[in-house]
Amino acid sequence: MANLISIGEILIDLTQVGVTELGIPKFVANPGGAPANAAVAATKLGADAGFIGCIGKDAFGNFLRKTLLEQGVDISGLMETEQAPTTLAVVSVDAAGERSFQFYRKPGADICLEEAMLDKQQLKQAKLLHFGSVSLTADPSRSATMAAARYAKEQGALITYDPNYRANLWPDVETAVAAMRQPLPMVDVLKISDEETELLSGFSAPEEAAVALEKQGISLVLVTLGPDGVLYRFQGKTGTVPGFATKVADTNGAGDTFFGAVLSRLVGRELAQLTQEELEDILRMANCAASITTSRPGAIPAMPGLQEVMEKLKQEEGK
């Protein structure tokens, strides 16, 4: 079984790829969902990753299963439901490559994951369990995700969390903040974007947010800064690792590539034994991987393999 397990949503990103001659938007069906994306990114960069989630018994669900298999992700935890179709997220991209989301999910298969579907043996063997906040928006996936994280924590796994705030999935901001903050006491590694700092910590400035979150017991706090790279808070120190300049085609999946890359290097390691220099090397590699993803359309289809990342790092070092 995989030693890195990611649990949460897997869905179809209907991603805008342009317009017709008549100005009508054109979309393609890309595989997506942040935890699934992270599992693929980690696998492509050398980790042994598995995914736990739920798809519908439909063509889109079959496509997602096939995609994970082709990428080398363990799908023994991928469930099917007849209660809802595979979830869709329509991703519109503006001229700068920035995304906006509209979910077709009332309900969608991703929130149909039940606690009873979890394989305790799979969770027991995991050295790292990763999840996000989209699966916390509704039951039964909320209960299943929290139960998986608690159990894995009890078994000694590293717990990593990437809260992706999607306003239209929550009834109001207050509900979102309460639910997104609930897992924090059991989290070892947290990644947030500069847009989520205040939601998770009460502070808008990345530096203040990172310090506040560390005080809550989180060993490693990462705040992604888009093209400017990432700010980290680790062992009482704050630092930044710059990003890589690139021509942006689509930012979809960039954060998941970044965190998947980080997870691929943290799985099986003791955070307490990680040096600041080692951490910055990991973050530099992750920034490089994310920059490659943004240079191509889509999320999973745009993710680089380890060789491509290493080659780009060498090119950058030679400049």
N, C-alpha and C positions, 0 to 999 in steps of 0.2 A: 504493500500500500504506500501511497505518497506520504512524504513527511511534511509537506506544505499543503495545507487544506484551505481553500477559499470557499466561503458560503455566502449565498445571497442570490441576487437577480441575474438571470440570463435572458436576453430578449433580442428582438430585431430592431436595429437602428435603421429606419428608413431615412437615409441621408441624402440631402440635396447635393447634386453633382453638377448643377448648371440649369440652363433653361433652353427650351426649344426655340426655333426661329420665331415662334409666335409669342415668346415670352412666358411660356408655361413651365413651371418648375419641373425638373427631372429628378427622380429619386432612385436610389439603389438599396437593396435589402442587405445591410451589413450585419454580421453577428455583433452583439454588444452586451452591455451590462457590466458595471464596474468590477464586481468581484470575479466574473468570468474573464474579463479583459486582463485583470491582474494575474490570474492563474496562467493564462496563455503567455503573457509577457515573461513571467518567471520561468516557465517551461522553455521558451525560446532562448532564454539566457542561461540555461543549464540546470535549472532546478527540477526536482521530481515533485510536480504539483498535481493536486486533485481538486475537483469542484463538486460542491453540494448545492443543488438548486432544483427547480421544477420547471418543466416545459409542458405545453399542451400536446395532445395527440393529433398533430396536424403537420402540414408540410413544413411550416416554419420551425416547428419543434424538431423534426427530423433533420433539418438543415443545421440547426444549432448543435445537435448531438454529433453529427458528422464532422462539423467544424472542430469541436473539441478533440475528437478522436484523431483527426488529421494533424492537429497541433501537438499531440502527444500527452494531453491532459487525461488523468485518470477520471473516468466518468461513473465509477461504481456508485457514487452518491447522487447521480442525476436522476430525478424522479419524473414521472409523467402523471398528468391529471386529465380527467374528462370534465372537470368542473368549469374550466375556462380555457380559452385559446391562448396560445403563446403571446406574451406581452409584446406590444409594439411601442416604439418611441420614435416619433417623427423629429428628425434633427435638421433644422434649417441652419445654413451657414451664411454669414454675411461676407462682405467684400474683404474683411480683415481676417477671415477664417474663424471668427468667433461663433459659438453655437447657441441655439435656443431649442428648447425641448417641449414637445407636447406628447403626453402619454395616453395610450389607449389601453386602459387597465382598470375597468370597473365591472368585474375583477379581471385580472390577468393571471396567467398560470404561475408567474413568479411568486405571488403572495400566497399560493396554495401549498407551499412547503410546510409540512406538519412536523412537530417534535417527534411523533411516533415513527416518522420516516428515517430518522437519524440512525446511523450505524455507530454504536458506541465504540466498537472495536476500531473503526476507522479513526474516530476522534482520539481514542486512547493512544494510538500509534503516532499521531501527528506531533511534530516538534514545533509547528507554528500554525496558528489558526488566524485567518484573516477574514474580515467582514466589513460591510459598509452600513449606511443608514437607510438606504432605499428599502431594504427588507424589513426595517423597523417601522414602516409607515402603517402597516395593518397586520392583523392576525389572520391566519396562523403563522405566517412567516416571521413575525416579530418574536413570538414565543419560541419558535424553533431556533432562530438565530441566537437569541440570548441564552437558551439552554445549551446550545453547542459551545458557545464561548465560555460559559461557566464550567462546563464539564472538562473542556480542554485545559482551562486554567488550573483546575484541580489536579489534572494529570501532569502538570508541569510544562505545558506548551507556552510558547511565546505568543501573546495576543496582540494582534495588530488591527488597527481600525482606521478607515478612511471615510469619514462622514461626507457624503455628497449631498448638499442641500439642493433640492428641487422643489421650489415653492408650490407648484401646482399639484404636488402629491400630498400636501398637508392641509388641514382645514384652516390653520392660522399659524403665525410665527411662534406664538407661545407654546403651542402643542409640539411643534417641530423642535424647538430648543429643549424642552423637557425630555423628549424621547431621544434626541441625539446626544444629550449629556448623560443619560442613564448608564450607558456602558463604561464611562470613563474610569470608574474605580478599578476595573479589572484590566485596563489597557496598558500594555508595555510600550508600544510604539504607535504614535498617532501622526497621521498626515492630514493637514488641512490646507485649503487654499487661502490666499489673502482675503478672499471674499467671505470666508467662514470663521475668521478669527473671533469676531464679536459674538457670533452665535454660540460658539463653544466655550469661550472664556470670559466674555463680558468686556474684553478690550479689543479695540479695532487695530491698534498698531501691532504688527507681527511680533516685535521684540517683547512687548508687554504680555501679549497673549501666550507666547511660548513659555515665559517665566511663570505665569499664573498656572498654566497647565502642568508644568513640571512640579509645582508645589502640590498639585493634587495626586502626585505619585507616579506620573507617567515618565518613564525612564528616558525616552527619546521622542522629542517633538519636532516635527518637520512642517514648515510652512512654505508651500510652493509659491513662487513669485512670478509665474509666467516666464517670459523671456529673460527675466533677471536671475533665474536660477532658484535657489532654495535657501531658506534660513533654518538653522537647527539650534536646538537647545539640548545639551547633553552633558551630564556630570557637572552641572552648575555653570557651564560655559555656553555662550551664544556665538555662533559663527555663520558665515554665508559662503556658499559655493556658487559661483556665477554660472549662468546658462551658456548655451552655444548659439551663435547667430545662425539663423536659417531662414529660408523663404517659406513662409507658412502657407500650406494648402488647406489644412483642416486641423483644428486643435482637438478634435474628438479622440479620446483615448490617450492623450498625452500624459495626463496625471496618472492613469492606470499603468501605462508603460513605466513611468518614473517609479511608482511604488512597487510594481512587480519586479523591477530591477533591484530595488533596495531589498525586497524580501528574499530574492534569490541569493543574496549574499549574507543575509542575517539568519536564515534557517539553519538550525543546528548549532548556532553560536551563542555564547553567553554575553549578554550586553555589557555586563560589568567588566569583562575582559577586553572589550573593544577600545582601541585607542582613538584619540581625536583624529590622528593622521589616517588611520584605517577608515574611519567614518567618512572623512572628506573624500577619500579615494572612491568609496562606494557611491557617494552622492554625485561625484563628478561623472562616473560611469552611468548613473541613472539619468542625469541631465542630458548626457550625450544620447542615450537611447530614446528619451522623450523627444529630443530635437529631430531625430530621424523620423519618428512617428508623425510629427506635425508637418513634415515636408511632403507627406503623401495623404491622399484621401482615405477616409474610413478609420476604424479603430484597429481591430485585430488584423485585417489585411495589411495595414501599414506598419505593424510592429517589426522591428529588426531582430535578427539573430545575433548570437554572441560575436561571431566573426566580423560582421559588419560594424558592430559597435567598437570592437577593439581596433579595427582599421581606422575608423574615424578618430578615435582617441589618439592614435599614433600620428595621424595627419595634423591634428590640432597641436600636439606637442612639438611637432617639427616646424611650426610657423614662428 
